[in-house]
């Protein structure tokens, strides 16, 4: 039940974040990253997709790295599960 709730919340935040990225003030990346923080631990396929996207798209990887650096410790742990390496912590 908790996994289903995390998936629903994560999906909502990711969709809201994508819509928010299309606005003139791109606040959507914040909501997108929050959604990923719900989806990555609860859905292994999303973690693989994010890891693959980070390997292919440098801009996305840099944005995720920046979000990881400023996130609080528990959230940092979740986002680090998708890293592809190459950063000095």
N, C-alpha and C positions, 0 to 999 in steps of 0.2 A: 504494500500500500504506500509506503514511504517513497519507494523508487518511482512509482507511478506519479505521485504528487510532485516529486522533483523533476520528472520528465515534462509534466504539464507546465509547471512554473518556468522551467528552462526554455521550453518551446515558446511560451508567451513572451518572455523577455527577449529572446533572439528575434522573433518576428517584429516586435515593437522596436528593437534596435535597428533592424534593417530598414524599417519605415522611417525611423529617426535619422538615419544616415542620408536619406534623400531630401531632407529639409535644408534650408540655407544655413542653419546653425547645426553642424553635425554632432549632436549630443548622443546619437544612436550607438556609437561605439561603446559607451559606458554600459548601456542596457544589453548590448550584444555580449560583452564580456561577462556581465552578471549572469546572463542566460547560460553561457558556456560553463560557468562555475557550478551551475546546477546540473548540467547535462554530462559533463566529463566524468564525474565519479559514478553516476547512475547508469550511464550507457556506454559500454566499451567501444561500440562502433563509432560513436561521436568522437571519442578520444583518438581513434585511428584516423578519422577524417580530418580532424584539426591538425594532427601531426603531419599528415600528408599535405595539407594546405600550407602549413608553415614551411615545409620543405620546398614547395613549388613557388610560393608567392612571398617574395622578400619583404614587401611592404606590410603584409599581414603578420609576418614573423616579427618584424621590428615593433609593430603596434602591440602585439601580444607580449613581447619582451618588456616594453615600457609599462604595460599594465601590470605585469608580474612584479616589476621593481617597486611599484608604489602600493601594491596590495598588502593588506595585513597578513601576518604569518600563516594562518590557516588557509587563506585563499591562495596565497603564493604556492603552497604545497600542491594544491589542485592544479594550478596553471602550469607548474613545472612538470607535471606528468606528460605534457605534450611537447616539451622542448626537443629540439633536434640537435642541440649541442652548439659549441662554438662561442659561448659567452663566459666571461670571467665573473664569478660572483664574489 
